[in-house]
């Protein structure tokens, strides 16, 4: 049996869920972002208690099949963009479809219906977040970031970044450098 958990997107969330499962005596075999594979059935009381405990921490135990699928899609994208050392060499659509075992058009339609944005927009938003992270915390230049995130060109990366943030990547990095200098002068 599997449990699907909404908003479980970080290692800290995984640790919290692990502690909650252990505290309630719920045995599990695997614990990944957004999904827990249970070793045995749980009681209604355990499920309700887990649901309440998760809710207090901003997490949500899912029951609706479409919401569960959307969370699985989101987790594949987050893992692919933020936690993989290298992005897949195939199209994102093929990768997501293969990982989840559904036709991409079906996944895209369900995602849009539930989230109100397209799957492609969601992927772009996460790619831009990754660009921000790399600009702020790595010493990579735009060419290296473009290559790492598999953009066709630096211009394409810059255009997408500006469309989402309203800033150019270079200006965004300058803001960080100015902020760092101001902090040093305090």
NORJOCOR-V479518 format. One line per field, one symbol per residue. phi: phi as a letter, one per 20 degrees, with the letter a starting at -180 (. if undefined). A space follows every 10 residues. Layout:
phi->???
This chain:
phi->.dddcemecc fffffffgff fffemeecdc ccgnbceeeb fdffffffff gfffgfendc fecfffffff fffgffffff eedefcfffe ggffffgffd mcffffgfff gffeencfff ffffgfffff fggffeddee effffgffel ffafffgfff fffeencegf fgffgfffff ffffef
